[in-house]
Amino acid sequence: MKASAQELMKKLEPRDFEILVDLIFTTSGWRRLGAVGKTQKTLDLDLILPSTGERAFVQVKSNTSNDVFAKYVAALDDLGDYQKMFYVYHTGEEARTDDARVTVLGPNELADLVIDAGLVNWLIRKVS
């Protein structure tokens, strides 16, 4: 199922992939502040975790490279009140960093989250 979810994610249009990522975060307790993909140039989702007040932003990329990823990590300090950054992608070079504020969700982690959040049927309907 995990391999199938990974392949299905690759078939999503970029806007639908952003919606999928939004659904993953909102089903896990995060609340979106603003519209998906329209928050700022550097971020796609502006989030808050109500239980702790923690602020995070999410950058969603269908396809990524280490150079692109490094630019977003470098911009983290300039963005203000965010304690955490999530970098989410389904295709490309494996993104890695030692910055504890950054969580990378690549195809393996993302497929697990899709399954855990009960979004497999949503994913199948979107690509059918």
C-alpha atoms as an extended CHARMM CRD file, in Angstrom:
* protein
*
       128  EXT
         1         1  MET       CA              0.0000000000        0.0000000000        0.0000000000  PROA      1               0.0000000000
         2         2  LYS       CA              2.8610000000        2.3460000000        0.8290000000  PROA      2               0.0000000000
         3         3  ALA       CA              4.4800000000        1.9040000000       -2.5980000000  PROA      3               0.0000000000
         4         4  SER       CA              1.1130000000        2.4560000000       -4.2800000000  PROA      4               0.0000000000
         5         5  ALA       CA              0.5290000000        5.6530000000       -2.2880000000  PROA      5               0.0000000000
         6         6  GLN       CA              3.9570000000        6.9220000000       -3.3430000000  PROA      6               0.0000000000
         7         7  GLU       CA              3.1800000000        6.2900000000       -7.0140000000  PROA      7               0.0000000000
         8         8  LEU       CA             -0.2680000000        7.8760000000       -6.7680000000  PROA      8               0.0000000000
         9         9  MET       CA              1.1580000000       11.0430000000       -5.1690000000  PROA      9               0.0000000000
        10        10  LYS       CA              3.4280000000       11.5050000000       -8.1840000000  PROA      10              0.0000000000
        11        11  LYS       CA              0.3400000000       11.6730000000      -10.4090000000  PROA      11              0.0000000000
        12        12  LEU       CA             -1.2160000000       14.5800000000       -8.5180000000  PROA      12              0.0000000000
        13        13  GLU       CA             -1.2300000000       18.0570000000      -10.0070000000  PROA      13              0.0000000000
        14        14  PRO       CA              0.8410000000       20.4700000000       -7.8560000000  PROA      14              0.0000000000
        15        15  ARG       CA             -2.2840000000       22.1710000000       -6.4460000000  PROA      15              0.0000000000
        16        16  ASP       CA             -3.7990000000       18.8000000000       -5.4730000000  PROA      16              0.0000000000
        17        17  PHE       CA             -0.5060000000       17.7760000000       -3.8640000000  PROA      17              0.0000000000
        18        18  GLU       CA             -0.6360000000       20.9410000000       -1.7340000000  PROA      18              0.0000000000
        19        19  ILE       CA             -4.1990000000       20.0730000000       -0.7260000000  PROA      19              0.0000000000
        20        20  LEU       CA             -3.1070000000       16.5500000000        0.2360000000  PROA      20              0.0000000000
        21        21  VAL       CA             -0.3330000000       17.9610000000        2.4240000000  PROA      21              0.0000000000
        22        22  ASP       CA             -2.8050000000       20.3810000000        4.0140000000  PROA      22              0.0000000000
        23        23  LEU       CA             -5.1560000000       17.4830000000        4.7860000000  PROA      23              0.0000000000
        24        24  ILE       CA             -2.3190000000       15.5280000000        6.4010000000  PROA      24              0.0000000000
        25        25  PHE       CA             -1.4310000000       18.4110000000        8.7030000000  PROA      25              0.0000000000
        26        26  THR       CA             -4.9920000000       19.3710000000        9.6040000000  PROA      26              0.0000000000
        27        27  THR       CA             -5.9080000000       15.7750000000       10.4660000000  PROA      27              0.0000000000
        28        28  SER       CA             -2.9160000000       15.6620000000       12.8180000000  PROA      28              0.0000000000
        29        29  GLY       CA             -4.0050000000       18.7160000000       14.8180000000  PROA      29              0.0000000000
        30        30  TRP       CA             -2.3180000000       21.6190000000       13.0350000000  PROA      30              0.0000000000
        31        31  ARG       CA             -4.5280000000       24.5520000000       11.9850000000  PROA      31              0.0000000000
        32        32  ARG       CA             -3.8930000000       26.4960000000        8.8280000000  PROA      32              0.0000000000
        33        33  LEU       CA             -3.6390000000       30.2810000000        9.0350000000  PROA      33              0.0000000000
        34        34  GLY       CA             -4.4220000000       31.5600000000        5.5510000000  PROA      34              0.0000000000
        35        35  ALA       CA             -5.0320000000       29.9900000000        2.1580000000  PROA      35              0.0000000000
        36        36  VAL       CA             -3.1500000000       26.9590000000        0.8570000000  PROA      36              0.0000000000
        37        37  GLY       CA             -0.2900000000       28.0050000000       -1.4430000000  PROA      37              0.0000000000
        38        38  LYS       CA             -1.0090000000       31.7120000000       -1.1940000000  PROA      38              0.0000000000
        39        39  THR       CA              0.5170000000       32.6670000000        2.1490000000  PROA      39              0.0000000000
        40        40  GLN       CA              3.9380000000       34.0190000000        1.1370000000  PROA      40              0.0000000000
        41        41  LYS       CA              6.5010000000       33.3600000000       -1.5500000000  PROA      41              0.0000000000
        42        42  THR       CA              8.6500000000       31.2270000000        0.7650000000  PROA      42              0.0000000000
        43        43  LEU       CA              5.8920000000       29.1180000000        2.3130000000  PROA      43              0.0000000000
        44        44  ASP       CA              2.8160000000       27.2270000000        1.1910000000  PROA      44              0.0000000000
        45        45  LEU       CA              1.1310000000       26.6210000000        4.5440000000  PROA      45              0.0000000000
        46        46  ASP       CA              1.2170000000       28.8040000000        7.6330000000  PROA      46              0.0000000000
        47        47  LEU       CA              0.3010000000       26.6190000000       10.6290000000  PROA      47              0.0000000000
        48        48  ILE       CA             -0.2990000000       26.7610000000       14.3490000000  PROA      48              0.0000000000
        49        49  LEU       CA             -0.5700000000       23.8500000000       16.7790000000  PROA      49              0.0000000000
        50        50  PRO       CA             -3.3010000000       25.0210000000       19.1890000000  PROA      50              0.0000000000
        51        51  SER       CA             -2.2420000000       22.7490000000       22.0620000000  PROA      51              0.0000000000
        52        52  THR       CA              1.2050000000       24.3610000000       22.3060000000  PROA      52              0.0000000000
        53        53  GLY       CA              0.9330000000       27.5980000000       20.3200000000  PROA      53              0.0000000000
        54        54  GLU       CA              3.8470000000       26.4290000000       18.1580000000  PROA      54              0.0000000000
        55        55  ARG       CA              4.0320000000       28.1120000000       14.7520000000  PROA      55              0.0000000000
        56        56  ALA       CA              5.3010000000       26.3020000000       11.6790000000  PROA      56              0.0000000000
        57        57  PHE       CA              5.3810000000       26.7390000000        7.9710000000  PROA      57              0.0000000000
        58        58  VAL       CA              5.3110000000       24.1400000000        5.2500000000  PROA      58              0.0000000000
        59        59  GLN       CA              7.0190000000       24.3200000000        1.8910000000  PROA      59              0.0000000000
        60        60  VAL       CA              5.5160000000       21.8380000000       -0.5730000000  PROA      60              0.0000000000
        61        61  LYS       CA              7.4620000000       20.7270000000       -3.6370000000  PROA      61              0.0000000000
        62        62  SER       CA              6.3740000000       18.0460000000       -6.0690000000  PROA      62              0.0000000000
        63        63  ASN       CA              9.9610000000       17.7070000000       -7.2520000000  PROA      63              0.0000000000
        64        64  THR       CA             12.9970000000       18.9590000000       -5.3520000000  PROA      64              0.0000000000
        65        65  SER       CA             16.7720000000       19.1580000000       -5.3500000000  PROA      65              0.0000000000
        66        66  ASN       CA             19.2770000000       19.7800000000       -2.5710000000  PROA      66              0.0000000000
        67        67  ASP       CA             19.9850000000       23.2660000000       -3.9600000000  PROA      67              0.0000000000
        68        68  VAL       CA             16.3160000000       24.2560000000       -3.7940000000  PROA      68              0.0000000000
        69        69  PHE       CA             15.9620000000       22.7650000000       -0.3090000000  PROA      69              0.0000000000
        70        70  ALA       CA             19.0490000000       24.6250000000        0.9600000000  PROA      70              0.0000000000
        71        71  LYS       CA             17.5440000000       27.9720000000       -0.1260000000  PROA      71              0.0000000000
        72        72  TYR       CA             14.4400000000       27.3740000000        1.9800000000  PROA      72              0.0000000000
        73        73  VAL       CA             16.4660000000       26.3150000000        5.0220000000  PROA      73              0.0000000000
        74        74  ALA       CA             18.5860000000       29.4650000000        4.6520000000  PROA      74              0.0000000000
        75        75  ALA       CA             15.4200000000       31.6020000000        4.5510000000  PROA      75              0.0000000000
        76        76  LEU       CA             14.1050000000       30.1690000000        7.8270000000  PROA      76              0.0000000000
        77        77  ASP       CA             15.8120000000       32.7920000000        9.9890000000  PROA      77              0.0000000000
        78        78  ASP       CA             14.3000000000       35.6230000000        7.9380000000  PROA      78              0.0000000000
        79        79  LEU       CA             10.6990000000       34.4790000000        8.3450000000  PROA      79              0.0000000000
        80        80  GLY       CA             10.0850000000       35.5870000000       11.9110000000  PROA      80              0.0000000000
        81        81  ASP       CA              7.9250000000       33.7870000000       14.4400000000  PROA      81              0.0000000000
        82        82  TYR       CA              8.2040000000       30.2160000000       13.1790000000  PROA      82              0.0000000000
        83        83  GLN       CA              9.6260000000       27.5710000000       15.4820000000  PROA      83              0.0000000000
        84        84  LYS       CA              9.4820000000       24.8380000000       12.8610000000  PROA      84              0.0000000000
        85        85  MET       CA              9.6780000000       24.2670000000        9.1170000000  PROA      85              0.0000000000
        86        86  PHE       CA              8.3170000000       21.2590000000        7.2650000000  PROA      86              0.0000000000
        87        87  TYR       CA              9.6900000000       20.5620000000        3.7970000000  PROA      87              0.0000000000
        88        88  VAL       CA              7.4400000000       18.1440000000        1.9100000000  PROA      88              0.0000000000
        89        89  TYR       CA              8.1000000000       16.5330000000       -1.4730000000  PROA      89              0.0000000000
        90        90  HSD       CA              7.3230000000       13.3340000000       -3.3520000000  PROA      90              0.0000000000
        91        91  THR       CA             10.0470000000       13.2600000000       -6.0460000000  PROA      91              0.0000000000
        92        92  GLY       CA             13.6990000000       14.2950000000       -6.3050000000  PROA      92              0.0000000000
        93        93  GLU       CA             16.9250000000       14.2300000000       -4.3720000000  PROA      93              0.0000000000
        94        94  GLU       CA             16.6960000000       13.2340000000       -0.7280000000  PROA      94              0.0000000000
        95        95  ALA       CA             16.6800000000       16.4470000000        1.2990000000  PROA      95              0.0000000000
        96        96  ARG       CA             18.7390000000       16.4590000000        4.5210000000  PROA      96              0.0000000000
        97        97  THR       CA             19.7400000000       19.0140000000        7.1200000000  PROA      97              0.0000000000
        98        98  ASP       CA             21.1810000000       19.1460000000       10.6250000000  PROA      98              0.0000000000
        99        99  ASP       CA             18.8880000000       22.0500000000       11.5580000000  PROA      99              0.0000000000
       100       100  ALA       CA             16.6490000000       20.7110000000       14.3540000000  PROA      100             0.0000000000
       101       101  ARG       CA             13.9020000000       23.1740000000       13.3790000000  PROA      101             0.0000000000
       102       102  VAL       CA             13.4620000000       21.5010000000        9.9840000000  PROA      102             0.0000000000
       103       103  THR       CA             11.4920000000       18.3200000000        9.3830000000  PROA      103             0.0000000000
       104       104  VAL       CA             11.7500000000       16.7650000000        5.9490000000  PROA      104             0.0000000000
       105       105  LEU       CA              8.8600000000       14.6260000000        4.7450000000  PROA      105             0.0000000000
       106       106  GLY       CA              9.8960000000       12.7630000000        1.6330000000  PROA      106             0.0000000000
       107       107  PRO       CA              7.9700000000       10.0840000000       -0.2590000000  PROA      107             0.0000000000
       108       108  ASN       CA              8.4360000000        7.3530000000        2.3750000000  PROA      108             0.0000000000
       109       109  GLU       CA              7.3160000000        9.4530000000        5.3340000000  PROA      109             0.0000000000
       110       110  LEU       CA              4.5600000000       11.0630000000        3.3270000000  PROA      110             0.0000000000
       111       111  ALA       CA              3.1040000000        7.7320000000        2.2090000000  PROA      111             0.0000000000
       112       112  ASP       CA              2.9970000000        6.5960000000        5.8570000000  PROA      112             0.0000000000
       113       113  LEU       CA              1.1620000000        9.7920000000        6.8040000000  PROA      113             0.0000000000
       114       114  VAL       CA             -1.3280000000        9.3970000000        3.9510000000  PROA      114             0.0000000000
       115       115  ILE       CA             -2.1250000000        5.8860000000        5.1410000000  PROA      115             0.0000000000
       116       116  ASP       CA             -2.2850000000        6.8500000000        8.8360000000  PROA      116             0.0000000000
       117       117  ALA       CA             -4.5590000000        9.8240000000        8.1050000000  PROA      117             0.0000000000
       118       118  GLY       CA             -6.9820000000        7.6640000000        6.1080000000  PROA      118             0.0000000000
       119       119  LEU       CA             -6.3720000000        9.6080000000        2.9060000000  PROA      119             0.0000000000
       120       120  VAL       CA             -5.7420000000        6.6910000000        0.5420000000  PROA      120             0.0000000000
       121       121  ASN       CA             -9.2710000000        6.7910000000       -0.9040000000  PROA      121             0.0000000000
       122       122  TRP       CA             -8.9940000000       10.5620000000       -1.3710000000  PROA      122             0.0000000000
       123       123  LEU       CA             -5.7140000000       10.0420000000       -3.2100000000  PROA      123             0.0000000000
       124       124  ILE       CA             -7.1730000000        7.3120000000       -5.4440000000  PROA      124             0.0000000000
       125       125  ARG       CA            -10.1940000000        9.4860000000       -6.3340000000  PROA      125             0.0000000000
       126       126  LYS       CA             -7.9780000000       12.4720000000       -7.1880000000  PROA      126             0.0000000000
       127       127  VAL       CA             -5.8120000000       10.6080000000       -9.6630000000  PROA      127             0.0000000000
       128       128  SER       CA             -8.6350000000        8.5480000000      -11.2110000000  PROA      128             0.0000000000
